[in-house]
Amino acid sequence: MTDAQRFDTLILGSGQGGKQLAWHLGRSGNRVAVVERRWVGGSCPAVACLPSKNELWGARVAHLARHAERYGTMTGDISIGMTRVRQRKQEMIEREIAAHLKAYKESGAELIMGSGRFAGAKTLAVELNDGGIRRLTADRIVINVGSHAAIPDLAGLREARPLTHVEALELDYVPAHLIVLGGGYVAIELAQAYRRFGSRVSIIEPAARIMGRADPDFAAELHRILSNEGIEILVSAEVAGVDGLSGDSVRIRTRSSLGDLSIEGSDLLVAIGRVPNTANIGLEEARVKLDAHGYIEVNDRLETSAPDVWAIGECAGTAQFTHASVDDFRIVSANMAGGNRTARGRLIPNVLFTDPPLAHVGMTELEAQRQGVPVRVATLPMARVLRTLATDETDGFMKVVVSSNDDRILGFTMLGSEAGEVMGVVQTAMLSQLPYQALRDAVLAHLTFAEGLGPLLSSVPRRGGY
């Protein structure tokens, strides 16, 4: 093997944080290389965030078209062309690939397509996708390898060749009956989308409720909304085994307190969690330690156990959201420049892009109860937000969690139209440490969904209960 080619910084994986760091360092005059085994911009623009939201929007259009008569528009029969749905998504991906390649070129960072493995401290051996091997070394290494969908060890499941979110976004047909294992973000979003495209959909969730990290009242309301759209939801159901082949005929055998039940369908989607891509990349050669779950151990500065080696994004245990990985980039780039930025105390929001969406930032009411944090809670049905008088989008509600010791907003959750945008307003107030009264008394534009924050915050109990 030839001598290693030297760089200032090597980044293994081209996810959101890694590519942003590469472009930043490249523009600053560093010699940088990014090693990516498959997707030019990482999973977000290729098989995750953007493609899924692209198809979710298509499903929403189908839903609105079917119910257009309610608003005075007559459309006639509606049919779904999944080939065109997929084509529209792919056209977006191709634009993203072109934009990423342009960014690499303009920044001076080199993109190397191949599978990288550590061959020693700060040294990578890369098996190139087009043949051959390159040996690379650098003064600084950043690991950004992400995660992949978990396939649990259940009898017959792997043999059934189930879909993950990657394959589900490549379907060129509407499944007759899609069975979804899991009740989290990916499962719920795709379940609603395919129901709106025309599939019969059944969700099987082993836990007692879907969206287990949300407050129970939000989970119950989302359950009601999905059920009203015709989605079958089975909770507290343990999967005993799987028979058949996804895409042809598949049967899921379940056990619950109500007895044994078999669900037969045409296609099977597994969305029950993620596994970090840290196996078989030679981390032991790099002296990089993993935790008990396979995630890279990092400190608050995102430094690993090896000197001058950082880890960012999902493989380092960062919240599994693109915007969290972007903040990891900010932390690492600042610390590489001599700063002392940390991940401690970050306020990371999240949005479930159902229709209506579920958005959250900060502490939930359930978390406050578990941690013994004294709080005041107020809720507001979406039907009381004046905007819904015009749009009829009355499903859902808002909830705010306010400290009982002072007037800071500790958390906000909203299930309702434009929830993510409204959440951004509350997050800004939280970052500014504003008392809730400042937002309560703000002059918010009429007729917007954010206007509902006024009556919501007006119903916060006063300190002392009076």
LUMLUMFI-182755 format. One record per atom (N, C-alpha, C): y, x, z. Coordinates in steps of 0.001 Angstrom, whole numbers, plus 500000, padded with zeros to 6 digits. Example, Ala and Ser with C-alpha at 12.3 -4.5 7.8 and 13.67 -1.06 7.14 Angstrom:
494310513190507800 495500512300507800 496700513200507800 497750512850507080 498940513670507140 500030512900507870 
***
This chain:
498807500845500000 500000500000500000 501247500883500000 502257500514499255 503476501305499154 504243501246500458 505197502151500630 506056502157501808 506842500869501903 507177500495503118 507890499239503348 509318499318502841 509765498238502232 511148498113501783 511987497675502971 513117498352503210 513904498116504412 515052497145504160 515253496233505135 516384495308505155 517072495401506517 518265494872506570 518920494756507877 518280493636508695 518011492513508025 517425491354508700 516376490716507806 515228490384508389 514178489632507704 514023488293508400 513917487224507606 513727485886508152 512455485311507559 511496484994508438 510220484435508000 510310482919508077 510428482284506902 510590480838506835 512001480462506433 512134479464505541 513453479125504998 513944477770505467 513564477376506686 514068476120507234 515567476137507423 516094475041507917 517538474852507941 518263475990508662 517831476318509876 518511477371510617 518368478722509963 517166479023509437 516916480321508832 517728480572507583 517803479586506708 518557479804505472 520052479892505744 520546479090506708 521958479183507058 522282480573507599 521381481106508405 521584482453508935 521558483488507819 520627483335506880 520522484283505769 521796484295504935 522292483116504602 523507483047503788 524705483617504551 524785483319505831 525887483828506656 525855485355506716 524678485918507009 524571487367507105 524767488031505747 524242487410504692 524409487967503354 525872488048502953 526611486973503235 528048486977502912 528818487989503748 528239488367504890 528897489342505771 528550490774505412 527761490962504353 527441492301503895 526102492841504349 525337492042505099 524014492474505527 523019492383504377 522037493254504410 520942493161503447 519865492282504085 519675491096503513 518841490073504121 517787489596503133 516607489322503640 515554488692502831 514940487547503618 514653486469502902 513963485318503465 512605485201502780 511556485093503587 510207484934503050 509785483478503245 509500482799502149 509144481380502185 507882481173501359 506884480524501961 505595480412501278 505558479295500249 506409478226500403 506218477074499515 507507476400499064 508378476009500013 509535475183499687 510822475994499764 511569476007498673 512761476847498555 513740476626499701 513967475402500079 514936475126501150 514291474734502450 512979474971502593 512278474503503768 511872473043503613 511310472469504669 510745471119504572 511805470030504484 512970470223505097 513960469139505157 514335468587503787 514754469411502834 515111468857501527 513930468646500591 512744469102500989 511594469047500080 510608467936500415 510245467807501706 509179466866502066 509456466095503354 510655466233503901 510905465609505203 512177464764505180 513248465266505787 514444464455506048 514989463765504801 515427464543503843 516081463965502672 515139463102501833 513947463577501475 513059462713500681 512684461417501389 512426461498502691 512042460275503393 513206459287503431 514407459763503694 515545458847503745 515885458313502352 515590459101501333 515762458640499961 514868457428499708 513596457523500078 512673456412499849 512930455258500817 513366455551502032 513725454478502960 514871453642502396 515803454310501738 516922453578501133 516420452692500002 515486453212499215 514899452398498161 514212451165498715 513529451339499862 512869450200500496 513890449195501018 515008449690501508 516058448786501999 516649447971500843 516843448622499708 517337447902498534 516362446791498150 515062447096498183 514053446082497864 514136444913498845 514315445226500116 514412444194501147 515644443318500929 516772443956500642 518003443193500413 517881442317499164 517221442855498138 517059442068496910 516213440827497169 515166440987497979 514311439839498277 515044438762499078 516038439194499859 516753438248500716 518185438010500240 518452438341498975 519817438236498452 520319436792498414 519401435843498234 519815434439498147 520543433989499409 520182434587500534 520848434257501806 522345434517501727 522730435489500889 524140435874500767 524777435317499495 524038434460498798 524606433805497634 524319434463496310 523436435466496294 523064436143495051 521638435764494671 521465435212493475 520153434781493013 519543435873492133 518353436354492507 517769437491491802 516480437155491064 515785436121491448 514485435850490845 513404436714491454 512273436848490753 511146437620491268 511510439105491370 511025439746492421 511266441167492653 509955441931492499 509975443020491759 508808443884491641 509217445315491983 508254446097492439 508511447469492874 507859448435491894 508643449394491424 508119450456490573 508088451757491347 506954452054492018 506884453246492857 507025454531492046 506678454479490774 506879455663489942 508361456007489860 509219454976489716 510662455212489672 511202455602491049 510639455012492094 511038455401493458 510784456877493668 509585457321493284 509243458737493444 510091459615492531 510360459150491329 511165459937490388 512573460143490921 513164459077491477 514511459207492042 514534460238493168 513511460190494008 513406461166495091 513266462583494532 512423462749493506 512192464067492949 513442464623492270 514212463760491644 515466464205491026 516411464761492087 516444464125493254 517257464625494348 516754465992494817 515427466138494934 514850467404495370 515191468519494392 515114468224493089 515438469245492087 516899469680492203 517796468736492488 519204469104492695 519347469995493923 518566469692494961 518616470505496172 518085471921495919 517015472026495163 516472473350494839 517514474181494101 518167473569493117 519202474293492354 520339474729493266 520750473858494179 521849474191495095 521447475338496027 520201475330496472 519743476395497359 519668477738496624 519128477729495421 519051478981494662 520435479540494389 521395478654494136 522777479100493936 523337479725495204 523043479116496353 523533479642497624 522937481015497916 521655481202497607 521043482521497796 521719483557496906 521926483198495661 522533484137494723 523943484512495143 524740483513495518 526134483773495871 526270484541497176 525319484342498100 525407485031499388 524877486457499328 524021486740498337 523398488053498247 522091488156499002 521701487102499726 520416487105500418 519290486938499405 518199487672499606 517068487606498679 516035486597499174 515584485728498293 514526484778498596 513230485298498003 512228485499498851 510929486002498427 509901484906498650 509304484403497573 508333483323497675 506940483914497857 506388483713499048 505071484229499353 504734483981500812 503508484307501201 503038484098502569 503181485389503351 503998485337504389 504263486530505189 503417486591506442 503012487790506790 502239488022508009 502694489344508613 502841489370509937 503248490601510594 502137491635510483 502533492854510079 501608493976509971 501945495051510990 502802494699511920 503265495622512944 504603495161513453 505185495943514354 506487495581514897 507533495606513790 508225494481513609 509317494363512636 508862494693511209 507609494428510904 507083494713509567 506283493508509082 506555493088507852 505853491972507243 505119492428505993 503902491945505828 503181492078504563 503215490710503902 503756490636502700 503957489361502023 503056489287500799 502160488304500808 501325488027499645 502121487110498722 502601487658497628 503520486946496747 502819485812496009 503533484714495830 502956483557495144 502589483865493704 503306484774493077 503018485111491677 502173486378491548 501568486786492667 500667487927492634 501268489182493229 500430489976493864 500885491228494439 501281491085495902 501573492225496509 501952492266497927 503186493136498084 504120492650498893 505292493449499262 505267493694500761 505591494913501123 505662495292502535 507136495452502894 507579494717503918 508990494659504270 509182495031505733 510290495679506026 510634495981507406 512127495808507595 512558495626508835 513977495393509108 514299495757510537 515587495922510798 516048496185512164 515934494933513028 516065493762512376 516042492503513111 515145491508512366 514393490738513140 513479489753512576 513801488384513176 513781487361512333 513944485980512800 512759485168512301 512074484508513223 510900483690512878 511323482232512830 511067481599511689 511565480241511437 510514479467510634 509280479452511168 508154478973510371 507874477480510512 508584476778511387 508471475327511452 507156474834512019 506767473624511592 505567472979512107 504952472121511004 503787471577511281 503129470688510321 502526469505511068 502199468468510315 501646467256510916 500289467529511555 500118467005512757 498858467179513469 497811466196512950 496598466678512774 495455465821512444 494473465945513617 494396464931514465 493560465050515663 492077465128515325 491336465643516280 489898465818516096 489197464511516447 489239463563515520 488597462264515691 487460462139514692 486404461502515094 485216461377514243 485565460748512904 485311461478511820 485506460960510474 486915461040509943 487888461486510768 489285461439510316 489561462439509201 489184463677509381 489455464674508344 488694464347507059 487494463843507216 486700463479506043 487339462331505272 488146461519505949 488826460401505291 490025460856504462 490390462136504587 491514462718503838 492763461839503955 493258461681505188 494413460812505406 495697461405504842 496655460554504627 497991460973504242 498720461520505469 499567462519505277 500629462838506222 501929462386505561 503060462650506198 504327462258505573 504517462927504217 503941464118504041 504096464845502769 503470464046501631 502222463645501799 501523462906500745 502041461473500613 502456460883501731 502965459507501678 504196459402500794 504994460468500744 506200460460499926 505920460782498462 504659461021498137 504271461300496758 503518460143496111 503295459067496844 502548457948496286 503290457325495105 502544457031494042 503142456359492894 502630454926492777 502102454414493886 501644453031493936 501959452476495323 501956451160495419 502158450490496700 500783450233497309 500443450858498445 499137450622499056 498923449144499365 497716448666499123 497416447271499436 497525447025500937 496975447951501712 497023447829503171 497094449235503761 498273449609504239 498490450929504821 498280450843506330 497352451654506833 497144451774508272 497838453044508745 498633452922509788 499423454038510300 498946454377511705 498480455611511900 498129456082513234 499351456744513846 499871456154514917 501046456698515588 502173455692515630 503034455859516626 504152454939516791 505462455638517053 505605456872516522 506844457618516683 507723457533515456 508637458489515314 509669458454514278 509082458316512875 508225459238512485 507693459240511119 506872457986510869 506039457637511841 505174456474511684 505976455199511479 506980454991512309 507745453748512263 508592453673510995 509243454771510630 510075454758509421 509253454432508183 508125455129508013 507325454915506808 506603453578506839 506236453114508016 505602451803508119 506540450716507615 507792450741508066 508740449726507614 509020449863506119 509143451105505646 509428451316504223 508328450722503352 507077451029503658 506001450529502802 505773449035502966 506086448504504126 506040447050504255 507063446420503311 508244447016503218 509293446475502353 509007446715500880 508237447750500575 507801447928499192 506737446911498799 506079446315499809 505106445268499508 503731445450500111 503508446538500857 502206446766501470 502009445878502697 500781445518502955 500420445078504285 500347446338505136 500890446293506351 500962447492507188 500470447181508592 499618448059509104 499136447970510483 499415449290511186 500019449219512359 500292450398513182 499321450413514354 498689451558514568 497803451744515715 498410452825516604 498766452462517833 499418453379518762 498564453486520028 498095454698520361 497269454848521562 498016454559522865 499327454801522888 500113454583524101 500398453099524297 501030452798525410 501265451396525765 502351450750524925 503166451547524237 504234450994523400 504606451994522316 505206451497521252 505742452380520228 507011453050520757 507430454124520121 508641454855520508 508652455116522007 507631455856522459 507410456060523875 508524456773524612 509379457529523909 510457458231524587 511702457369524774 511727456244524112 512868455335524242 512699454473525486 513797453901525958 513704452938527042 512820451777526613 512048451201527542 511122450120527173 511800448929526502 513051448612526877 513700447448526259 514004447699524792 514339448929524427 514557449240523012 513235449230522243 512178449772522863 510871449760522208 510414448323521955 510644447448522936 510230446048522791 511031445351521692 512319445635521610 513148445006520577 512757445502519188 512485446793519065 512048447326517775 510682446750517395 509810446615518365 508500445984518138 508683444577517582 509598443831518185 509863442458517732 510392442447516298 511326443332515989 511918443378514653 510860443699513601 510029444694513871 508992445086512916 507948443985512757 507597443343513867 506618442249513796 507148441097512961 508445440824513093 509055439743512308 509051440045510816 508965441321510458 508865441687509049 507423441653508555 506493441329509463 505093441208509057 504247442431509319 504761443395510079 503984444588510414 503116444289511636 501829444582511526 500904444379512633 500926445618513527 501135445434514817 501249446555515747 500215446392516849 499339447378516969 498313447395518001 498601448570518927 498907448293520198 499201449342521169 498060449465522161 498084450547522940 497016450840523914 495651450812523245 495604451350522034 494366451323521243 493880452753521013 492749453086521550 492137454398521363 491281454368520099 491493455342519228 490713455410517989 489355456022518288 488304455259518026 486938455720518281 486351456446517087 486818456130515884 486278456778514701 486873456205513434 486676456940512349 487230456559511046 486114456629510019 486050455625509174 485068455591508091 485792455400506760 485222455952505690 485780455734504366 486706456836503915 487480456510502880 488354457487502243 489708456858501962 490767457493502458 492110456990502217 492421456978500724 493018455887500264 493284455699498849 492234454868498163 491135454638498871 490044453813498352 489782452675499334 489095452985500399 488815452011501447 488588452780502733 489229452337503796 489134453056505056 489035452049506193 488276452419507236 488110451545508388 488349452351509655 489193451823510534 489505452462511800 488847451661512917 488029452322513708 487390451679514852 488177452021516115 488598451004516858 489420451216518042 488775450595519276 489184451134520436 488801450584521720 490055450321522538 490091449197523222 491218448861524088 490731447958525206 491643447611526100 491288446725527206 490883445344526702 491260445026525472 490913443732524888 489568443768524176 488947444962524148 487649445105523496 487708445978522261 486597446090521573 486510446899520354 487044446107519167 487730446840518269 488310446192517097 488260447158515919 487916446651514752 487939447452513526 489016446922512599 489782447854512023 490828447493511069 490501448154509741 490410447354508703 490086447875507375 491321447862506496 491510448948505747 492661449047504869 492356449876503644 493395450093502835 493215450873501610 493646452318501784 494660452553502624 495232453892502782 495494454151504258 495440455430504639 495617455812506037 496671456901506142 497677456663506976 498727457641507254 498607458084508706 498553459406508936 498499459949510288 499862460542510623 500466460050511702 501786460524512133 501834460465513654 501114461380514279 501013461342515739 501543462602516410 502256463443515683 502815464635516303 502820465812515347 503290466951515860 503461468153515057 502783469342515735 502392470317514919 501775471552515388 502595472719514853 503000473679515704 503790474810515207 502980475690514260 503654476217513243 502997477064512232 502939478520512699 502394478730513888 502393480076514466 501031480758514416 500016480040513965 498679480651513878 498558481499512618 497818482580512730 497447483421511582 498632484032510853 499697484342511583 500822485068510965 501046486411511658 500069486866512444 500116488198513025 501101488383514157 501390487342514892 502380487468515968 501939488470517033 500609488626517217 500126489617518180 500489491035517737 500524491254516410 500937492559515886 502414492823516157 503196491757516201 504635491886516445 504972491836517931 503943491655518782 504111491547520238 504991490354520611 504819489267519869 505551488030520131 504615487072520856 505019486624522030 504169485784522863 504333484300522519 503233483563522701 503224482112522521 503004481440523864 503454480179523965 503155479418525168 501797478724525014 501421477925525990 500103477311525993 499902476325524852 500997475861524243 500902474882523158 501093475515521777 501185476830521729 501308477510520449 502726477717519961 503716477353520781 505108477587520409 505532478987520841 506456479574520106 506938480909520439 507797480843521693 507515481712522648 508301481769523863 509650482430523580 510729481740523920 512074482280523752 512869482045525024 513900482857525232 514825482610526327 515976481746525843 516989481549526672 518098480675526297 518881481192525101 518767482498524832 519459483096523677 518583483075522431 517397482470522536 516406482358521459 515789483707521096 515781484621522048 515111485906521884 513645485773522289 512765486416521535 511346486394521852 511016487533522805 509718487717523074 509269488803523945 509397490170523287 509603490217521975 509746491482521250 511227491799521046 511634493040521228 513048493398521044 513532493126519623 514739492566519523 515391492299518233 514581491345517343 513811490482517983 513081489438517266 513453488094517881 513980487207517050 514391485882517479 513455484832516868 513461483648517442 512748482514516847 513641481292516925 513657480502515851 514525479330515794 513758478139515232 514263476971515530 513682475757514982 512453475303515745 511652474484515091 510529473814515740 509485474783516287 509273475915515626 508248476855516091 508609477455517438 509897477383517806 510367477907519089 510533476803520124 510039475607519820 510142474518520769 511452473773520737 512326474101519784 513568473349519619 513240471922519211 514069470982519634 513868469580519254 513665469476517748 512756468605517333 512325468552515935 513296467755515070 514516468267515005 515561467672514181 516294468787513444 516649468540512201 517336469548511399 518620470014512061 519381469082512640 520653469467513239 520459470372514453 519304470274515131 519035471182516241 518776472595515719 518081472695514591 517842474001513979 519150474643513511 520064473822513010 521380474341512609 522086474955513808 521972474314514976 522610474873516165 521918476151516610 520600476240516400 519893477497516664 520493478625515823 520810478338514576 521473479334513718 522771479811514350 523556478874514869 524833479251515493 524602480175516691 523571479854517472 523278480654518662 522862482065518269 521916482179517343 521408483490516954 522479484319516257 523229483711515349 524267484469514631 525331484981515595 525702484146516581 526692484584517567 526161485744518405 524899485660518817 524334486709519656 524076487991518882 523747487873517600 523605489065516772 524926489809516650 526023489045516734 527356489639516620 527895490110517962 527045490087519003 527473490577520308 527902489507521283 527743488246520911 528132487157521792 527065486839522822 527285485766523548 526318485338524562 526218483820524551 525853483288523411 525711481847523271 524277481451523613 524113480320524298 522783479913524725 522485478474524310 521199478131524426 520751476775524119 520800475872525345 521250476411526463 521247475658527707 522251474510527654 521817473324528076 522726472193528209 523192471579526900 522453471781525819 522880471213524535 522755469687524538 523669469054523851 523647467593523708 523162467288522297 521856467076522151 521250466901520834 520955465418520601 521613464795519646 521375463381519353 520167463201518438 519704461971518315 518643461683517356 518797460268516826 518290460069515616 518365458765514965 517022458449514322 516501457273514625 515353456713513916 515931455873512781 515616456232511527 516269455591510387 515512454357509906 515203453486510859 514712452170510500 515907451304510107 515640450065509779 516709449114509483 516525447914510415 517322447787511483 518449448637511832 517988449949512472 518847450973512433 518477452263513016 518581452256514534 517846453170515135 517890453392516580 518453454779516817 519602454857517499 520277456131517724 520423456381519217 520310457645519597 520403457972521026 521026459350521219 521792459496522305 522306460792522723 522381460806524240 522029461957524831 522135462101526273 520942461562527029 521211461037528219 520177460574529140 519867459093528929 518578458756528927 518192457352528875 518189456779530285 518161455469530364 518070454830531669 516768455220532360 515681455290531589 514388455658532145 514409457080532694 515033457997531986 515138459381532462 515945459458533746 517012458679533823 517824458666535042 516991458195536236 516188457171536021 515330456669537089 514322457717537522 513690458379536559 512673459381536872 513257460586537596 514501460953537246 515145462121537843 515927461795539108 515992460519539453 516732460115540640 518232460278540505 518734460165539280 520168460288539034 520817458910539194 521779458761540109 522424457451540276 523334457132539095 523083455997538456 523843455633537259 524195454151537285 525144453817536450 525504452429536159 525177452176534697 524617451018534418 524144450709533071 524793449426532583 525202449435531320 525735448224530684 525091448072529321 524850446836528917 524283446559527603 525138445511526889 525017445500525575 525744444524524761 524887444138523573 524504442865523426 523749442446522240 524582442653520979 523923443035519895 524657443222518646 525304441921518176 524761440790518588 525351439506518199 526757439330518754 527118440120519779 528471440041520348 529439441033519701 528948441839518771 529826442735518018 530395441944516845 531701441848516763 532329440934515810 531940441219514365 531664442455514040 531277442819512677 530065442013512217 529139441708513136 527922441006512756 528188439557512347 529353439008512691 529694437672512214 529816437652510697 530201438803510131 530363438909508680 529078439344507989 528261440153508690 527093440740508026 525769440093508406 525736439297509458 524508438687509981 523517439710510522 523953440936510787 523055441975511313 523067441914512842 522433440902513379 522522440622514811 521366441184515626 520365441791514986 519248442369515731 519715443576516532 519121443756517724 519370444951518509 520441444796519564 520743445931520210 521768445952521252 522208447387521520 523302447525522268 523814448816522712 523560448961524211 523415450207524644 523304450480526075 524043451776526403 524792451773527483 525473452977527939 525036453274529366 524842454546529656 524474455021530991 525634455862531515 526239455426532608 527426456070533182 527103456571534584 527591457743534923 527350458311536244 527930457415537338 527188457275538436 527705456535539587 528605457393540461 528544458720540266 529353459625541082 530741459850540505 530852459697539193 532154459775538526 532093458828537335 532970458961536384 533025458010535271 532602458619533943 531828459709534007 531351460331532778 530224459509532160 530221459475530824 529115458856530093 527978459861530027 526816459483530546 525655460371530555 524721460124529376 524755458916528827 523865458621527710 524266457347526994 523846457258525750 524148456076524929 523002455862523961 522577454615523827 521549454246522864 521985452975522158 521693452912520865 522041451718520091 520959451449519071 520470450228519076 519603449720518014 520416448674517278 520904449049516108 521766448150515365 522311448829514133 522900448034513256 523441448575512013 524465449668512291 524390450761511527 525298451913511643 525225452564513017 524074452493513668 523940453038515022 524252454531515074 523810455283514078 524065456717514084 525540457053514034 526307456272513272 527747456530513170 528457456167514473 528061455059515077 528670454658516347 528323455673517431 527089456143517432 526675457144518415 527548458388518352 527946458795517139 528787459972516998 530104459838517744 530640458629517808 531876458387518556 531648458646520037 530541458110520575 530245458277521991 529918459737522306 529195460396521432 528875461804521648 530142462644521743 531120462343520920 532386463074520979 533050462899522339 533023461681522850 533596461424524170 532825462180525250 531503462231525117 530683462945526096 530956464445526058 531076465000524860 531370466428524735 532735466770525319 533644465816525242 535003466026525756 535114465721527244 533988465297527861 533977464963529283 534971463852529625 535177462951528687 536114461852528917 535501460827529866 536291460242530743 535790459099531501 535557457937530545 534604457096530881 534259456023529960 535440455105529675 536394455034530622 537557454150530436 538410454585529240 538416455897528942 539225456376527817 538713455805526511 537396455723526375 536817455139525172 536892453614525222 536729453073526402 536838451610526564 538200451109526101 539243451859526416 540608451417526139 541152451960524828 540317452681524057 540775453218522770 541007452074521784 541931452281520861 542205451296519815 541257451592518660 540152450861518613 539135451066517578 539336450055516455 539104450502515248 539420449690514073 538611448398514044 539253447358513643 538631446053513418 538479445896511895 537382445621511348 536167445033511860 535059446062511673 534768446855512704 533754447894512615 532696447674513693 531550448319513511 530515448244514543 530937449018515781 531699450113515590 532164450887516737 533074450076517641 533674449034517114 534537448170517914 533769447550519085 532455447449518945 531634446911520024 531630447771521269 532067449043521151 532116449902522329 533092449373523376 534131448682522920 535100448117523859 534465447143524830 533857446059524339 533209445118525262 532020445717526004 531298446666525376 530193447312526076 530696448043527319 531694448875527141 532201449682528249 532993448857529249 533503447731528812 534204446845529736 533257446197530739 531966446193530411 530988445576531303 530294446584532216 530729447855532192 530167448850533111 530567448477534539 529620448377535451 529977448057536847 530888449115537433 531826448689538240 532723449655538881 531957450486539910 532486451648540191 531870452484541226 531921451759542567 530822451804543284 530756451106544545 530290449664544398 530082449225543139 529540447908542911 530518446776543014 531825447080542912 532820446005542973 533772446081541797 
***
